[in-house]
Amino acid sequence: MEIAEKTVKKTFSWPIFDETEVEAVAQVVRSGKWGNPDCGDLVEAFEKEFAAYCGSKYAVSCVNGSVSLRLALIACGVKPGDEVIVPPYTFIATASTVIEANCVPVFVDLDPDTYNISPQAIEAAITPRTKVIIPVHFGGQSCDMDAIMDIAKRHNLRVIEDAAHAHGAEYKGKKLGSIGDVGSFSFQSSKNLTAGEGGIVVTDDDELYAMMNSLRNVGRIEGGQWYDHYNPGCNYRITQMQAVLLSAQLKRLEAQTLTRNENGLYLNQLLEQIDGITPLKRDSDITLHCYHIYIFKYDKTYFGGLSKTEFVERLAAEGVPCFRGYPHPLYKQPLFQNKNFMCYAIPDDVDYTQVECPVAERACSDEAVWILQHAMLGTKEDMESFAEAIKKVQREV
């Protein structure tokens, strides 16, 4: 049986590294100074580099992007039973860390053109218990930060930017993560800046910095004694080896982001010409997009009724690094449907069984198709091959 040739012939690798990263880690190993903070000078150096890159005053590294959200929430002063507004179309950590802070996630729907949290839905969901908004720059596309910051100011709320997808991206010339009270990033293996694992928070606020720095270091404070613990923190520190990997990768990030941005703009032009395929709307406020995920909307009526799952399977068979995304919004996860809150102090009357976010549900079930970030580091010809693969699937249904 003859095997059909794939439309996309390239294999896209991630992470990208060379002997620079290998030698940096080797030097740390040879030094015998692996830990932090007893010999964490390289960790501190990376934190300063990353803060400067973001245009922020401070950065505090930690073990992963989930912990970075938790540090930010606790530092913002939330109390048991407080409400935190989150989108339902994001990784579980955006909401599960709210539970871990003994707070109540309040899911609000998305803007249908961007799949980012809707400012109008945020404002409609605010109650006297609301304390924090967590906008997620999903796929690296900025939320409407002017509108969100205006809402937060009028209602005296904190804003924690979940920028786990958004390293290097910009809104009106400002790096994402540097606009709210705190910005939270992940360095997990799939992220645009990675050391395999890790996370970081950035802020300009002296008090938030001091608290997050204490919480990630077992409750110690700067200038205090080693066995003096002032806050209920834990050891959330990263190692020297992670720090040097991140410092080396950070030197590549801006050029990679520019490439992703250029390819995303070009791919938008190509896909706009295909019936049934709609790239997400990109406003002029988004001055730099890092396309951690390139997302387009799929309409099966132009593809012979082919379900989204079947379409993605055929597209992947053509060699496009793609994925159907989340199967359902977060509030439909067993954690929330079954109220598996365990030891956390979530009020008994909290109920997620009646939550409905129609835009998020359509994105999950029928519309949203993802192309993964490492593919966006390809050439213009690669972008053309992605578009051709979609056209081929359309022709063959």
Secondary structure, DSSP 8 states (H G I E B T S, - for coil): ------S------SS---HHHHHHHHHHHHHT---SSTT-HHHHHHHHHHHHHHT-SEEEEESBHHHHHHHHHHHTT--TT-EEEE-SSS-THHHHHHHHTT-EEEE--B-TTT-SB-HHHHHHH--TTEEEE--B-GGG----HHHHHHHHHHHT-EEEEE-TT-TT-EETTEETTSSSSEEEEE-BTTSSS-SBSBEEEEES-HHHHHHHHHHTBTT--TTS-TT---SS--B----HHHHHHHHHHHHHHHHHHHHHHHHHHHHHHHHTTSTTEEE----TT--B---SEEEEEE-GGGTTT--HHHHHHHHHHTT--EE---SS-GGGSHHHHTT--TTS---TT---TT---HHHHHIIIIIEEEEEGGGGGS-HHHHHHHHHHHHHHHHH-
